[in-house]
Amino acid sequence: MLPLLVEPEALNNHLNNERLLIIDLCSDENYGRFHLPSAIHISPSELVSGIKPASGRLPSTERLQQLFARIGYSRDKHIVAY
């Protein structure tokens, strides 16, 4: 589908592709002002456990599964994150 690194011009040609999930990882404020069409916002804090002393570790499998369900992820999807 798309290479690992995608230039904006190349992504623009795929914005309506049903197999593409565009994930926005910026702040809530920036998402509200500048997100790409059809981008799904994921707060960076959703991708870490937040539990000390290693708060940057991945969250639990259950929490990740809930996140993947919320964004509509499935194995046939291609994810572009920015």
C-alpha positions, 0 to 999 in steps of 0.5 A: 500500500504505502511505504514506511515513510510517506510524503504528504503528497503521496498520502494525499492520494490515499486519503479516501482509502478505506484500508488506511487509518490516519492517526494524529498523535498531537495535543488535543488543541492542535488536533482541533485546529490542524488535523488531516481530514479523516484523522483519528486523534490518539492522545500520546498518554493513551499509548503508555501505562502511566504507572510509576516508576516506568510510566512510559511502558506500554499499557496493558493488553486490555487497554491496547485492545480497547484503543484499537477497537475505538480507532477501528484497527484490524489486521487489514488496515494500514496505519499512518501516524503523525 
